[in-house]
Amino acid sequence: MIASQKFKTLVIPMPRLILIATLLTFSLVSPSSANVVTLDCKMTDLSRSGGWIPRIALVKVDTARKSVQLLKPTEEQMQGQVKSAKLVRNGADKMVLRWVLRGIRSKSNQTTSTFNFRALVNKSTGAVDVIAKPIGYSNDFRAKGECKIN
């Protein structure tokens, strides 16, 4: 090759260059990290909770696997065991989580064998409604609050 030989330069129009850069950026993001959402929730209305719903909750949701992990309060703090936790619905405007706890103890030292919990989270406002229903009883316990969605 002769040193004086000219090389052709590739000219890409700016809009096309931006599109290519954007596609490359999104292709480098790990799909698993994009599917994990953290809910940092604080209950502001516990008047109907009966001591069964915690004031603070930290929840990790894997939307791809539809799995839910309760990080706070821990099982030791709840004095019970999480038997199942899952993402039931993940729509554009809301997310519904369900979990089952066994052998939990309330703040007033009451115990029950099993509770079904359901949390409805509004994605745009962060508002959360939690319903706890003890298995074998007709009543339920409720709380409202707000979650930061990360």
C-alpha positions in Angstrom: 0.0 0.0 0.0 1.3 3.4 -0.9 1.4 6.1 1.8 -0.1 8.7 -0.4 -3.2 6.5 -1.1 -6.3 8.2 0.3 -8.7 6.3 2.5 -12.4 6.8 2.2 -14.0 8.0 5.4 -17.3 6.8 6.5 -19.8 9.6 7.1 -22.8 8.7 9.2 -25.6 11.3 9.4 -26.1 12.6 13.0 -29.7 11.2 13.6 -28.5 7.7 12.5 -25.4 8.0 14.7 -27.6 8.8 17.7 -29.9 5.8 17.0 -26.9 3.5 16.7 -25.4 4.8 20.0 -28.8 4.4 21.8 -29.2 0.8 20.5 -25.6 -0.1 21.6 -26.2 1.4 25.1 -29.4 -0.6 25.7 -27.9 -3.8 24.4 -25.1 -3.5 27.0 -27.5 -3.3 29.9 -28.0 -6.6 31.6 -31.6 -7.9 31.2 -31.6 -9.3 34.8 -30.7 -6.0 36.4 -33.4 -4.2 34.4 -36.0 -6.6 35.7 -35.3 -6.1 39.4 -37.4 -3.4 41.2 -37.0 -2.4 44.8 -39.9 -1.1 46.8 -39.0 0.9 49.9 -42.4 1.3 51.7 -43.6 3.2 54.7 -47.1 2.7 56.1 -48.7 5.9 57.1 -52.1 4.6 58.1 -52.0 1.6 60.4 -55.3 2.3 62.1 -56.8 -1.0 60.8 -53.7 -3.1 60.9 -54.2 -4.7 64.3 -50.4 -4.8 64.7 -50.1 -7.4 62.0 -48.7 -5.2 59.2 -45.2 -3.7 59.7 -44.7 0.1 59.5 -41.7 -0.3 57.1 -41.1 -2.8 54.4 -38.3 -3.3 51.8 -39.2 -5.6 49.0 -37.2 -6.8 46.0 -39.3 -7.8 43.0 -37.9 -9.7 40.0 -40.5 -8.9 37.3 -39.1 -11.4 34.8 -39.2 -14.4 37.3 -42.3 -13.0 39.1 -40.6 -13.5 42.3 -40.7 -11.4 45.5 -38.2 -11.3 48.3 -39.1 -9.6 51.6 -35.9 -7.9 52.8 -37.3 -5.9 55.7 -38.7 -6.8 58.1 -36.7 -10.0 58.2 -38.3 -13.3 59.2 -36.7 -13.0 62.6 -38.2 -9.5 63.1 -41.6 -10.8 62.0 -41.2 -13.9 64.2 -42.5 -16.0 61.4 -41.7 -17.7 58.2 -42.3 -16.7 54.6 -43.8 -19.7 52.8 -44.4 -18.1 49.4 -44.0 -14.7 47.8 -44.8 -13.8 44.2 -45.6 -11.1 41.8 -49.2 -11.7 40.7 -49.7 -8.8 38.4 -47.4 -6.2 36.8 -49.5 -3.8 34.7 -48.6 -0.4 33.3 -50.2 1.3 36.2 -50.1 -1.1 39.1 -48.3 -4.0 40.7 -49.9 -6.7 42.8 -47.8 -8.8 45.2 -48.9 -11.8 47.4 -47.1 -13.6 50.1 -47.9 -16.1 52.8 -46.5 -16.0 56.4 -46.7 -18.8 58.9 -46.5 -18.6 62.7 -46.2 -14.8 63.0 -46.5 -12.8 66.1 -48.1 -9.3 66.3 -46.8 -6.4 68.3 -49.4 -7.2 71.0 -47.9 -10.7 71.3 -50.8 -12.5 69.5 -50.0 -15.4 67.1 -51.7 -17.1 64.2 -50.8 -20.1 62.1 -51.0 -18.5 58.6 -51.6 -15.1 57.0 -52.2 -14.3 53.4 -50.9 -10.8 52.5 -51.6 -8.8 49.4 -50.0 -5.5 48.4 -51.4 -3.3 45.6 -48.8 -0.7 44.5 -49.7 2.2 42.2 -46.6 2.7 40.0 -47.2 6.3 39.2 -47.9 7.6 42.7 -46.2 5.0 44.8 -49.3 4.6 46.9 -49.6 1.1 48.5 -52.5 -0.7 50.1 -51.8 -3.9 52.1 -54.4 -6.4 53.2 -53.5 -9.2 55.7 -56.1 -12.0 56.0 -55.6 -14.7 58.7 -56.5 -18.2 57.3 -59.7 -19.6 58.9 -61.0 -16.1 60.0 -63.5 -13.8 58.2 -61.8 -10.6 59.2 -58.8 -8.9 57.6 -56.3 -6.2 58.5 -55.4 -3.2 56.4 -52.8 -0.5 56.0 -52.0 2.3 53.6 -48.7 4.0 52.8 -46.3 5.0 50.1 -43.4 3.2 48.4 -40.4 4.6 46.7 -39.9 2.5 43.5 -36.3 2.0 42.4 
